[in-house]
Amino acid sequence: MFSPKEIEYFNKIKTPFYYYNIDRLKDILTRVKNASERFGFVVHYAMKANANDRLLAIIREFGFGADCVSGNEVQKAIDMGFSPNEIAFAGVGKSDDEINLGIDNNIFSFNCESTQEIEVIDEFAAKKGKVARIALRINPNVKANTHHYITTGLEENKFGINRWEFDKVLELLRNKKNVKLVGIHFHIGSQITDFDAFKSLCIRVNEVQNYFIENQILLEHINVGGGLGIDYEHPDNLDVPDFDAFFKLFDRFLELRPKQKLHFELGRAMVAQCGDLITRVLFVKNGINTNFAIVDAGMTELIRPALYQAYHKIENITSKLGIDFYDVVGPICESSDTFGKTVQMAETKRGDLIAIRSTGAYGEVMASQYNLRNLAKSYYSEDI
């Protein structure tokens, strides 16, 4: 919900724009911090969710580490004050420059996804006279019960090292002097709301951990990735996700060894509900079977609905009229430039403000200039 003061503020700003409620962000971060620290768990913020400078500064102040999936994210994390020894670097295709950047900055861990990647990191570290810390990203073959485009933990996905490769990997590591195995890493997908998927992950992690114990390898840390989903249908419900239940599940079902640390890489769950995309209605076009509310935001500002049919709650925040149904669409010359079909909202007219909710994750960070559009600006509740 938006206050009259916020809506008055919105009316003075050129649309479309991203709006971040900083109090809401801090509330969510506080709940993550309190729940994770209760069990001694370590949380890295997944920067791919949102790399907005102002949000990153707040996340860093709360003491979280960084989870990065590109060299530019690693550099951004360092520039924003995240300690290199709290930066985990994942990604199935790290370039030579990206690997050298991580080695030069002595990052916490490279989450390695293939034997060839291990060989390259060892080679580059040897040239620098360094030993790089690595974790093996394991493909656990656990179904995440989410959209197939954001499932990452099945054998059919491109990510991770498979179980039948373990012996080969250990043999390789015995002959490599410039990499140090410090952990194992898992990530089964994104927007997961079925906690049974996380329970299945815990069981699989325990099985994998036993393999390493049997081979006399005691790992410093286990990294179970992120993937915790949010409630897109009720964006003002801050009880979802239930961070206490989430971390308690891992404490109950995952068997840590003495001195081992359990790490998480949460992104969406930390920032999605603090951000919204505010757009203005350009035209209302009445059809035979549907009404179109054509807004000035498009898939260039929020690609999730076009990319994998993602749902976002859409609200007319200025109209006081009765209820009607609309297909809410953008101006981009693509039929997929649609935010929602048969959306029930207040009767809409040209000039009304529309809020597309829960865009704090994978909104601004995925923006493009397709059709040579300008990048939308960001505004913050603290500035009102």
MARFI-26753 format. One record per residue (C-alpha): residue number from 1; x, y negated, z; chain. Coordinates in steps of 0.1 Angstrom, whole numbers. Each point is the difference from the previous one (the first is absolute). Layout:
MARFI-26753
{NUM, {X, Y, Z}, "A"};
...
//
This chain:
MARFI-26753
{1, {0, 0, 0}, "A"};
{2, {11, -35, -7}, "A"};
{3, {-7, -31, 21}, "A"};
{4, {-16, -32, -13}, "A"};
{5, {34, -16, 5}, "A"};
{6, {17, 26, -22}, "A"};
{7, {-25, -3, -28}, "A"};
{8, {3, -38, 1}, "A"};
{9, {37, 5, -4}, "A"};
{10, {-4, 25, -28}, "A"};
{11, {-21, -25, -20}, "A"};
{12, {28, -24, -1}, "A"};
{13, {25, 25, -15}, "A"};
{14, {5, 9, -36}, "A"};
{15, {-12, 36, -5}, "A"};
{16, {9, 28, -2}, "A"};
{17, {23, 3, 30}, "A"};
{18, {10, 25, 27}, "A"};
{19, {-11, -8, 36}, "A"};
{20, {17, 15, 30}, "A"};
{21, {-14, 0, 35}, "A"};
{22, {31, -2, 22}, "A"};
{23, {-18, 7, 33}, "A"};
{24, {-14, 32, -15}, "A"};
{25, {34, 10, -13}, "A"};
{26, {15, -5, 35}, "A"};
{27, {-28, 20, 16}, "A"};
{28, {6, 29, -23}, "A"};
{29, {37, -1, 5}, "A"};
{30, {-4, -1, 38}, "A"};
{31, {-22, 31, -2}, "A"};
{32, {26, 18, -22}, "A"};
{33, {28, -9, 23}, "A"};
{34, {-17, 9, 32}, "A"};
{35, {-13, 34, -13}, "A"};
{36, {33, 10, -15}, "A"};
{37, {22, -10, 29}, "A"};
{38, {-22, 20, 23}, "A"};
{39, {15, 31, -15}, "A"};
{40, {35, -14, -8}, "A"};
{41, {-7, 0, -37}, "A"};
{42, {18, -23, -25}, "A"};
{43, {-20, -19, -27}, "A"};
{44, {14, -14, -32}, "A"};
{45, {-22, -24, -20}, "A"};
{46, {-5, 12, -36}, "A"};
{47, {9, -31, -19}, "A"};
{48, {-17, 11, -32}, "A"};
{49, {-34, -7, 17}, "A"};
{50, {7, -38, 1}, "A"};
{51, {33, -19, -2}, "A"};
{52, {-14, -34, 9}, "A"};
{53, {28, -20, 18}, "A"};
{54, {-22, -13, 27}, "A"};
{55, {-15, 34, 8}, "A"};
{56, {34, 16, -1}, "A"};
{57, {14, -25, 26}, "A"};
{58, {-28, 9, 24}, "A"};
{59, {4, 37, -5}, "A"};
{60, {37, -3, 7}, "A"};
{61, {-6, -21, 31}, "A"};
{62, {-21, 30, 13}, "A"};
{63, {31, 22, -2}, "A"};
{64, {-10, 23, -28}, "A"};
{65, {25, 14, -25}, "A"};
{66, {-3, 0, -37}, "A"};
{67, {-9, 27, -25}, "A"};
{68, {12, -9, -35}, "A"};
{69, {-5, 16, -34}, "A"};
{70, {22, -23, -21}, "A"};
{71, {33, -18, 2}, "A"};
{72, {-18, -33, -1}, "A"};
{73, {-21, 11, 30}, "A"};
{74, {32, 9, 19}, "A"};
{75, {15, -34, -8}, "A"};
{76, {-32, -18, 10}, "A"};
{77, {-1, 19, 33}, "A"};
{78, {36, -10, 7}, "A"};
{79, {-7, -36, -10}, "A"};
{80, {-31, -1, 23}, "A"};
{81, {21, 11, 30}, "A"};
{82, {-8, 37, 2}, "A"};
{83, {31, 18, 13}, "A"};
{84, {16, 23, -26}, "A"};
{85, {1, 28, 25}, "A"};
{86, {-38, -1, 1}, "A"};
{87, {-5, 2, -38}, "A"};
{88, {-10, 33, -16}, "A"};
{89, {3, 1, -38}, "A"};
{90, {-23, 24, -18}, "A"};
{91, {-7, 5, -37}, "A"};
{92, {3, 27, -25}, "A"};
{93, {20, -21, -25}, "A"};
{94, {26, -22, 18}, "A"};
{95, {23, -18, -25}, "A"};
{96, {38, -1, 4}, "A"};
{97, {-2, -37, 11}, "A"};
{98, {-27, 8, 26}, "A"};
{99, {21, 29, 14}, "A"};
{100, {31, -22, 3}, "A"};
{101, {-21, -27, 17}, "A"};
{102, {-11, 25, 27}, "A"};
{103, {35, 13, 5}, "A"};
{104, {15, -35, 2}, "A"};
{105, {-25, -10, 27}, "A"};
{106, {3, 33, 21}, "A"};
{107, {-38, 5, 0}, "A"};
{108, {-17, 24, 24}, "A"};
{109, {-7, 27, -26}, "A"};
{110, {-3, 8, -37}, "A"};
{111, {-31, 23, -3}, "A"};
{112, {14, 23, -27}, "A"};
{113, {-23, 17, -24}, "A"};
{114, {23, 22, -21}, "A"};
{115, {34, 18, 1}, "A"};
{116, {13, -23, -27}, "A"};
{117, {-9, -31, 20}, "A"};
{118, {21, 15, 29}, "A"};
{119, {29, 5, -23}, "A"};
{120, {-1, -35, -13}, "A"};
{121, {-3, -16, 35}, "A"};
{122, {30, 21, 11}, "A"};
{123, {20, -11, -30}, "A"};
{124, {-7, -37, 5}, "A"};
{125, {6, 2, 37}, "A"};
{126, {33, 17, -5}, "A"};
{127, {12, -28, -23}, "A"};
{128, {-7, -25, 28}, "A"};
{129, {15, 22, 27}, "A"};
{130, {-33, 3, 18}, "A"};
{131, {-24, 27, 12}, "A"};
{132, {-36, -6, -10}, "A"};
{133, {-28, 11, 23}, "A"};
{134, {-26, 21, -18}, "A"};
{135, {-33, 17, 7}, "A"};
{136, {-15, 26, -22}, "A"};
{137, {-35, -8, -13}, "A"};
{138, {-18, 33, 1}, "A"};
{139, {-30, 8, -22}, "A"};
{140, {-22, 17, 26}, "A"};
{141, {-27, 11, -25}, "A"};
{142, {-27, -14, 23}, "A"};
{143, {-33, -13, -15}, "A"};
{144, {-7, -35, 12}, "A"};
{145, {-37, 0, -10}, "A"};
{146, {3, -34, -16}, "A"};
{147, {-1, -14, -36}, "A"};
{148, {23, 21, -23}, "A"};
{149, {19, -31, -11}, "A"};
{150, {12, -6, 36}, "A"};
{151, {6, 36, 9}, "A"};
{152, {38, 6, 4}, "A"};
{153, {5, 32, 20}, "A"};
{154, {-10, 28, -24}, "A"};
{155, {24, 21, -20}, "A"};
{156, {-15, -15, -32}, "A"};
{157, {11, -35, 10}, "A"};
{158, {34, -15, -9}, "A"};
{159, {10, -7, 35}, "A"};
{160, {23, 19, 23}, "A"};
{161, {21, 31, 3}, "A"};
{162, {-19, 33, -1}, "A"};
{163, {3, 28, 25}, "A"};
{164, {18, 24, -24}, "A"};
{165, {28, -25, -5}, "A"};
{166, {10, -1, 37}, "A"};
{167, {28, 25, -2}, "A"};
{168, {15, -17, -30}, "A"};
{169, {-2, -34, 18}, "A"};
{170, {18, 13, 31}, "A"};
{171, {27, 16, -21}, "A"};
{172, {5, -34, -18}, "A"};
{173, {2, -19, 33}, "A"};
{174, {27, 23, 14}, "A"};
{175, {22, -12, -28}, "A"};
{176, {-8, -37, 2}, "A"};
{177, {21, -21, 24}, "A"};
{178, {-15, -34, -7}, "A"};
{179, {-36, 6, 9}, "A"};
{180, {-14, 9, 35}, "A"};
{181, {-33, 18, 3}, "A"};
{182, {-19, -17, 28}, "A"};
{183, {-36, 8, -6}, "A"};
{184, {-29, 13, -21}, "A"};
{185, {-27, -21, -15}, "A"};
{186, {-35, 7, -11}, "A"};
{187, {-28, -20, -16}, "A"};
{188, {-32, 17, -12}, "A"};
{189, {-20, -29, -14}, "A"};
{190, {-18, -32, 6}, "A"};
{191, {-34, -12, 14}, "A"};
{192, {-4, 32, 20}, "A"};
{193, {-30, 0, 24}, "A"};
{194, {-2, 37, 5}, "A"};
{195, {22, 7, 31}, "A"};
{196, {0, 37, -8}, "A"};
{197, {25, -9, -28}, "A"};
{198, {24, -14, 26}, "A"};
{199, {-5, 31, 22}, "A"};
{200, {9, 22, -30}, "A"};
{201, {31, -22, -5}, "A"};
{202, {11, 5, 36}, "A"};
{203, {-3, 38, -4}, "A"};
{204, {20, -1, -32}, "A"};
{205, {27, -23, 16}, "A"};
{206, {4, 25, 28}, "A"};
{207, {6, 28, -25}, "A"};
{208, {26, -21, -19}, "A"};
{209, {16, -10, 32}, "A"};
{210, {4, 36, 10}, "A"};
{211, {19, 7, -32}, "A"};
{212, {26, -26, 9}, "A"};
{213, {3, 12, 36}, "A"};
{214, {6, 36, -14}, "A"};
{215, {28, -15, -20}, "A"};
{216, {15, -17, 30}, "A"};
{217, {-10, -35, -10}, "A"};
{218, {-16, -23, 26}, "A"};
{219, {-13, -31, -17}, "A"};
{220, {0, -35, 16}, "A"};
{221, {-34, -9, -12}, "A"};
{222, {-32, 12, -17}, "A"};
{223, {-17, -25, -23}, "A"};
{224, {-37, 8, -8}, "A"};
{225, {-5, -30, -22}, "A"};
{226, {-33, -19, 0}, "A"};
{227, {-33, 3, -18}, "A"};
{228, {-24, -9, 28}, "A"};
{229, {-32, -13, -16}, "A"};
{230, {-23, -29, 9}, "A"};
{231, {-37, -6, -1}, "A"};
{232, {-6, -20, -33}, "A"};
{233, {-38, 1, 5}, "A"};
{234, {1, -18, 33}, "A"};
{235, {30, -24, -2}, "A"};
{236, {-9, -18, 33}, "A"};
{237, {2, 33, 20}, "A"};
{238, {34, -1, 16}, "A"};
{239, {-5, 33, 17}, "A"};
{240, {9, 18, -33}, "A"};
{241, {26, 13, -2}, "A"};
{242, {2, 14, 34}, "A"};
{243, {37, -4, 7}, "A"};
{244, {-1, 17, 34}, "A"};
{245, {-16, 31, -14}, "A"};
{246, {24, 0, -30}, "A"};
{247, {32, 0, 21}, "A"};
{248, {-15, 23, 26}, "A"};
{249, {-6, 26, -27}, "A"};
{250, {36, 0, -9}, "A"};
{251, {11, 1, 36}, "A"};
{252, {-22, 31, 5}, "A"};
{253, {7, 20, -31}, "A"};
{254, {35, -9, -11}, "A"};
{255, {28, 18, 19}, "A"};
{256, {29, -24, 5}, "A"};
{257, {33, 14, 12}, "A"};
{258, {20, -17, 28}, "A"};
{259, {13, -35, -9}, "A"};
{260, {-19, 0, -33}, "A"};
{261, {-19, -31, -10}, "A"};
{262, {-32, 0, -20}, "A"};
{263, {-3, -27, -26}, "A"};
{264, {-30, -14, -20}, "A"};
{265, {-3, -22, -31}, "A"};
{266, {-33, -18, 3}, "A"};
{267, {-10, -27, -25}, "A"};
{268, {-37, -3, -9}, "A"};
{269, {-12, 7, 35}, "A"};
{270, {21, -29, 13}, "A"};
{271, {-9, -27, -25}, "A"};
{272, {-31, 8, -21}, "A"};
{273, {-26, -14, 23}, "A"};
{274, {17, -33, 6}, "A"};
{275, {-3, -11, -36}, "A"};
{276, {-28, -9, -25}, "A"};
{277, {-2, -12, -36}, "A"};
{278, {-21, -31, -3}, "A"};
{279, {-14, -7, -35}, "A"};
{280, {-27, -23, -15}, "A"};
{281, {-29, 9, -23}, "A"};
{282, {5, -14, -35}, "A"};
{283, {-31, 13, -16}, "A"};
{284, {-30, 22, 8}, "A"};
{285, {-10, 20, -30}, "A"};
{286, {-34, 18, 2}, "A"};
{287, {-3, 32, -20}, "A"};
{288, {-27, 25, -6}, "A"};
{289, {13, 27, 23}, "A"};
{290, {23, -21, 22}, "A"};
{291, {11, -35, 10}, "A"};
{292, {36, -10, -3}, "A"};
{293, {17, -23, 24}, "A"};
{294, {31, -12, -19}, "A"};
{295, {26, -12, 25}, "A"};
{296, {34, -18, -6}, "A"};
{297, {20, 28, 17}, "A"};
{298, {9, 30, -21}, "A"};
{299, {20, 32, 0}, "A"};
{300, {30, -22, -1}, "A"};
{301, {-7, -9, 37}, "A"};
{302, {-14, 34, 11}, "A"};
{303, {8, 30, -22}, "A"};
{304, {-12, 27, 24}, "A"};
{305, {-36, 3, -14}, "A"};
{306, {13, 2, -36}, "A"};
{307, {29, 23, 8}, "A"};
{308, {-18, 27, 20}, "A"};
{309, {-36, -11, 5}, "A"};
{310, {7, -13, 35}, "A"};
{311, {-28, -14, 21}, "A"};
{312, {1, -34, 16}, "A"};
{313, {-29, -17, 18}, "A"};
{314, {-12, -30, -19}, "A"};
{315, {-19, -29, 16}, "A"};
{316, {-15, -33, -11}, "A"};
{317, {11, -22, 28}, "A"};
{318, {-18, -33, -10}, "A"};
{319, {-34, 11, -12}, "A"};
{320, {-30, 0, 24}, "A"};
{321, {-24, 13, -26}, "A"};
{322, {-17, 35, -2}, "A"};
{323, {17, 33, -10}, "A"};
{324, {7, 11, -35}, "A"};
{325, {24, 25, -18}, "A"};
{326, {30, -9, -21}, "A"};
{327, {28, 14, -19}, "A"};
{328, {29, -21, 12}, "A"};
{329, {25, -4, -28}, "A"};
{330, {31, -21, -8}, "A"};
{331, {11, -20, -30}, "A"};
{332, {27, 23, -13}, "A"};
{333, {-5, 14, -35}, "A"};
{334, {-3, 36, 12}, "A"};
{335, {-32, 19, 8}, "A"};
{336, {16, 15, 31}, "A"};
{337, {3, -36, 14}, "A"};
{338, {-29, 8, 24}, "A"};
{339, {0, -3, 38}, "A"};
{340, {-32, 17, 7}, "A"};
{341, {-32, 12, -17}, "A"};
{342, {-35, -5, 13}, "A"};
{343, {13, -20, 29}, "A"};
{344, {-27, -11, 24}, "A"};
{345, {5, -36, 12}, "A"};
{346, {-17, -33, 4}, "A"};
{347, {-16, -14, -31}, "A"};
{348, {29, -15, -19}, "A"};
{349, {5, -31, -21}, "A"};
{350, {29, -18, -18}, "A"};
{351, {24, -16, 25}, "A"};
{352, {-7, 25, 29}, "A"};
{353, {30, 13, 19}, "A"};
{354, {5, 38, 0}, "A"};
{355, {22, 18, 25}, "A"};
{356, {15, 33, -10}, "A"};
{357, {9, 16, 33}, "A"};
{358, {29, 21, 13}, "A"};
{359, {26, -12, -26}, "A"};
{360, {28, -5, 24}, "A"};
{361, {16, 32, -13}, "A"};
{362, {7, 5, -37}, "A"};
{363, {-16, -33, -10}, "A"};
{364, {26, -28, -3}, "A"};
{365, {29, 24, -3}, "A"};
{366, {-14, 16, -31}, "A"};
{367, {-10, -33, -17}, "A"};
{368, {9, -5, -37}, "A"};
{369, {0, -28, -25}, "A"};
{370, {-18, 20, -27}, "A"};
{371, {-19, -23, -24}, "A"};
{372, {26, -26, 11}, "A"};
{373, {-19, -8, 31}, "A"};
{374, {15, -19, 29}, "A"};
{375, {8, 19, 32}, "A"};
{376, {-25, -7, 27}, "A"};
{377, {12, -18, 31}, "A"};
{378, {-3, 11, 36}, "A"};
{379, {-15, -19, 29}, "A"};
{380, {-1, 8, 37}, "A"};
{381, {-24, -4, 29}, "A"};
{382, {26, -18, 21}, "A"};
{383, {0, -29, -24}, "A"};
{384, {-37, -8, 3}, "A"};
//
